[in-house]
Amino acid sequence: MTSRLSHAKNDHARARAWIRLAINEMSLESYATVLTQDAALLRDCYAAEAFMADPECNTMLQTLLAGLSFTITFDLQVC
C-alpha cells in the first residue's frame, strides 16, 4: 500500500490517502484493531489523552468500523 501513497507529500495527505485506501480495501477495521492492540505503538504515536489512546474509545471505534464495513461499499478516489 505504501507505494500507492508516494504522491502524498506530507503527513496529513498520507493519512487521508491511507484511510481512503483502507476503506476501499475494506480493511480499515482490521488495521485499527492491530493498531489499538499494540500498547507500545499507541504510547509512541499518541498523547495519553488522545482518542486512540483511550481503551473505551477504541472499543467504540471498533464497533463503528465493524458496522460500517458490513453496510457500505466504498470506491473513493485518491486525489
Stockholm file with secondary structure:
# STOCKHOLM 1.0

chainA/1-79         MTSRLSHAKNDHARARAWIRLAINEMSLESYATVLTQDAALLRDCYAAEAFMADPECNTMLQTLLAGLSFTITFDLQVC
#=GR chainA/1-79 SS CGGGGTTCCSHHHHHHHHHHHHHHTTCHHHHHHHHHTCHHHHHHHSCTTSGGGCHHHHHHHHHHHHHHHHHCCCCCCCC
#=GC SS_cons        CGGGGTTCCSHHHHHHHHHHHHHHTTCHHHHHHHHHTCHHHHHHHSCTTSGGGCHHHHHHHHHHHHHHHHHCCCCCCCC
//
